[in-house]
């Protein structure tokens, strides 16, 4: 399954925040939660939980990390207030 094309607001967001600050922020949140950053693919931080050490309710932790990353990145980009970027999971085909 391929990724959808980048949304113009996402491109502007990365230009404002900077890709290195974005990946650093996301990586920090992943590591704080007990996750492991596996690799970076463009603007994606690929991570997993529950290996090599068990993480209770790792599925919930992973989803919480995604939401926390979104909140933190919005704060960095704009400060407190309305969200700059609101990501949504792609619908399943």
N, C-alpha and C positions, 0 to 999 in steps of 0.2 A: 504494500500500500504506500503510495507516494504522499509527500507533503503537499498541501495546497500552496499556491503561490503566496509570497510574502504580501501581507496587507500593507498599504501605504503608511498607516499609522505605526506599524511595527518597524518599518524602515526608518521613519522619523524618530521613533523612540530610541532605536539603537544609535542613531546619529547623535542624539541628545545625551544619552547616558554614556555611550562608548561600549564597545564589545568587551573590553577587558574588565571594566567595572561590573558589567552585567554578569559575566561568567564567574568572576571572583565572588560576587554576592550570592549567586545561586549555589556555588560550590561550598561556601561557608555554611549556608543553611542546611545543605545536604549532610555535611560532615557533623554538624552539631546534633543532628537527629540520629546519628549512628549509621548513616548510609555510607556507601563507598562510591566515589566518582570513578567510573570505569574509563570513560574517554570523552573527548569533545569532538563533535561533528558540526562544523560551522558554528551556528549559534545555539547548538543543543549541548547540554551537559547530560550525558548518559550515566545513570546511577542505578544502584540496586541496594536492597536491604536484606537482612537475614542471612548473610554470608560475609565473611567467614564466621562471624559470631551471630547467635540468634538475636533477633529483634522482635519482641512481642508485638503482635498486631502490625506487622510490617506493612501490610497493604494500607492500613489507615494512616500510618506514619508517612508513607510516600505521598498520599493525597494531601495530607496536612502540609507537607513540605512545599508542594506545588502552590497551595494557597498562600502560605507564608512568603514564598518567593515573590509571588505576584504583588502582595501588599508592600513588601519591602522595596521592590523595584519601582512601584508607583510613587512611594514616598521619596525615593532618591531622585526620580525624574521631576516631580512636581511639588513635593512637600505634602503636608496634610491637605486633604481636599478630594475633589472628584478624581477618579482613576484616569490615568493617561492611557493605559492599555488594559483591556479586559479580554483575556484569552478564554476561549471556549473549546472544549473537546470536540473534535470532528465527529459528526454522526457516523455511526457504523453503517456500512453498505449492506 
